[in-house]
């Protein structure tokens, strides 16, 4: 189970800043896995393009932590009631007492706006690519299927099912995740 809440503010339709906190449980909800906070911003130079950066601090409950710094480029295209998004994200992750790891993440998603309905379905997939040698390889693949519910004008709730495949690491695994994200737009 992955839970998160985000507050975001658009500034003059060209800039967006946000703050997010998240909490994750593992092993059939029996184990507390981690929590994180993230802050970032995006700039919209064109109707179809967002460029952004973010910082995330991720901590488990055993005293281990990760710091993550990243940048993203997002392309958006609306066709009728469909919204297509393609995101390329570079991230650098520094774990406690370890070297920095560099990743490239490619995500594509398709949302559908149902006429006269506050609930919109979406599907997404994301590929993680580890950039350092000898680790240079596909490391994780995610597939999401979910809904975004517009609760009120500035409030929305996103729920999703995520199938996650990890490969080419010490302990490869497949996992099933249920996620819930609340968003407040100021």
WOGIVEN-V802312 format. One line per field, one symbol per residue. ss: DSSP state (~ for helix, > for strand, _ for the rest). phi: phi as a letter, one per 40 degrees, with the letter a starting at -180 (. if undefined). A space follows every 10 residues. Layout:
ss=???
phi=???
This chain:
ss=_>>>>>>>>> >___>>>>>> >>>>>>____ >>>>>>>>>> >>>>>>__>> >>>>>>>>>> ____>>>>>> >>>>>>>>>_ _>>>>>>>>> >>>>>____> >>>>>>>>>> >>______>> >>>>>>>>>> ______>>>> >>>>>>>>>> >>__>>>>>> >>>>>>____ __>>>>>>>> >>>>>_
phi=.bbabbbbbc bfgbbbbabb bbabbbffgc bccabababa abbbcadcbb baaabbbbbc cbgcabbbba bbbbbbabbf ccbbbbbbbb bbbbcdgbcc bbbbbbbbab bbccdfbcbb cabababbbc cccccdacba bbbbbabbbc cadbbabbba bbbbbbbfbd bcababbbbb bbbbbc
